[in-house]
Amino acid sequence: QLPTGLYKKVLVILHDSILPYMNEPTLMIDFLTAAYGIGGAISLLALNGLFILIHQHNLEYPDFYKKLYSLLDPSIYHVKYRARFFHLADLFLSSSHLPAYLVAAFIKRLSRLALTAPPEALLMVVPFICNLFRRHPACKVLVHRPNGPEDMSEDPYIMEEESPSESRALESSLWEIRCLQNHYHPDVAKAAAVLNQSLSEIEDDISGLLELSAYELFDKEVKKKAADVPLEFEQIRGLFGKKNDIFAEHFSLD
């Protein structure tokens, strides 16, 4: 049993500062699988080491995707390890041999959680979802279902279900993305509107969006050059501009 702080420090450096120098990296299997089962930030950080063991040392983890799916909660868009998590999730979901129900469950859960996500996270996750559609065309039924549910109350998708196979995601539709098309941030609305058209075959590069911050978004908006708009201005004479209005009798804007 390690203190939480020590767990995080070890897991942050394990994949590049410890595993490559071990004669038998597979000795870390029990440690990493136990850390992966703890939940929260520790599970996110254990993903790096597990990826190396799965990719390079043939580790078999039967419930790996079920556990990865369970890590998707509202905090995933707010934690400081967000970039690391989505980079690895992108790798784990890149195989074209994954079943459609599994990928559809990830798409649906990410979309549902996106309803409460900040704009900087949305500008990353919407292209991420588009890439999943490009890799797994069978999931496009979520976008093109003509008589899909219009809101949460009619949606057959079961958000509380821990198993992707039982979530009924393939029976649903992406009304959440339609909601994001009316987002207050114009860049988010524009990104979500891409799903209304035919997606190109070339995947979006999300590497530059993984660590996008609210400060960068604000800075970009501040530096935009506003176009000069000709306006006609007439000095207001009362609170509501009417000469004989009762408010104009008692209040003044001077």
Secondary structure in CASP SS format (residue, H / E / C, confidence):
PFRMAT SS
TARGET T0000
AUTHOR 0000-0000-0000
METHOD secondary structure of the structure
MODEL  1
Q C 1.00
L C 1.00
P C 1.00
T H 1.00
G H 1.00
L H 1.00
Y H 1.00
K H 1.00
K H 1.00
V H 1.00
L H 1.00
V H 1.00
I H 1.00
L H 1.00
H H 1.00
D H 1.00
S H 1.00
I H 1.00
L H 1.00
P H 1.00
Y H 1.00
M C 1.00
N C 1.00
E C 1.00
P H 1.00
T H 1.00
L H 1.00
M H 1.00
I H 1.00
D H 1.00
F H 1.00
L H 1.00
T H 1.00
A H 1.00
A H 1.00
Y H 1.00
G C 1.00
I C 1.00
G C 1.00
G H 1.00
A H 1.00
I H 1.00
S H 1.00
L H 1.00
L H 1.00
A H 1.00
L H 1.00
N H 1.00
G H 1.00
L H 1.00
F H 1.00
I H 1.00
L H 1.00
I H 1.00
H H 1.00
Q H 1.00
H H 1.00
N C 1.00
L C 1.00
E C 1.00
Y C 1.00
P C 1.00
D C 1.00
F H 1.00
Y H 1.00
K H 1.00
K H 1.00
L H 1.00
Y H 1.00
S H 1.00
L C 1.00
L C 1.00
D C 1.00
P H 1.00
S H 1.00
I H 1.00
Y H 1.00
H C 1.00
V C 1.00
K C 1.00
Y C 1.00
R H 1.00
A H 1.00
R H 1.00
F H 1.00
F H 1.00
H H 1.00
L H 1.00
A H 1.00
D H 1.00
L H 1.00
F H 1.00
L C 1.00
S C 1.00
S C 1.00
S C 1.00
H C 1.00
L C 1.00
P C 1.00
A H 1.00
Y H 1.00
L H 1.00
V H 1.00
A H 1.00
A H 1.00
F H 1.00
I H 1.00
K H 1.00
R H 1.00
L H 1.00
S H 1.00
R H 1.00
L H 1.00
A H 1.00
L C 1.00
T C 1.00
A C 1.00
P C 1.00
P H 1.00
E H 1.00
A H 1.00
L H 1.00
L H 1.00
M H 1.00
V H 1.00
V H 1.00
P H 1.00
F H 1.00
I H 1.00
C H 1.00
N H 1.00
L H 1.00
F H 1.00
R H 1.00
R H 1.00
H C 1.00
P H 1.00
A H 1.00
C H 1.00
K H 1.00
V H 1.00
L H 1.00
V H 1.00
H H 1.00
R C 1.00
P C 1.00
N C 1.00
G C 1.00
P C 1.00
E C 1.00
D C 1.00
M H 1.00
S H 1.00
E H 1.00
D C 1.00
P C 1.00
Y C 1.00
I C 1.00
M C 1.00
E C 1.00
E C 1.00
E C 1.00
S C 1.00
P H 1.00
S H 1.00
E H 1.00
S C 1.00
R C 1.00
A H 1.00
L H 1.00
E H 1.00
S C 1.00
S C 1.00
L C 1.00
W H 1.00
E H 1.00
I H 1.00
R H 1.00
C H 1.00
L H 1.00
Q C 1.00
N C 1.00
H C 1.00
Y C 1.00
H C 1.00
P H 1.00
D H 1.00
V H 1.00
A H 1.00
K H 1.00
A H 1.00
A H 1.00
A H 1.00
V H 1.00
L H 1.00
N H 1.00
Q C 1.00
S C 1.00
L C 1.00
S C 1.00
E C 1.00
I C 1.00
E C 1.00
D C 1.00
D C 1.00
I C 1.00
S C 1.00
G C 1.00
L C 1.00
L C 1.00
E C 1.00
L C 1.00
S C 1.00
A H 1.00
Y H 1.00
E H 1.00
L H 1.00
F H 1.00
D H 1.00
K H 1.00
E H 1.00
V H 1.00
K C 1.00
K C 1.00
K C 1.00
A C 1.00
A C 1.00
D C 1.00
V C 1.00
P C 1.00
L C 1.00
E C 1.00
F C 1.00
E C 1.00
Q C 1.00
I C 1.00
R C 1.00
G C 1.00
L C 1.00
F C 1.00
G C 1.00
K C 1.00
K C 1.00
N C 1.00
D C 1.00
I H 1.00
F H 1.00
A H 1.00
E H 1.00
H H 1.00
F C 1.00
S C 1.00
L C 1.00
D C 1.00
END
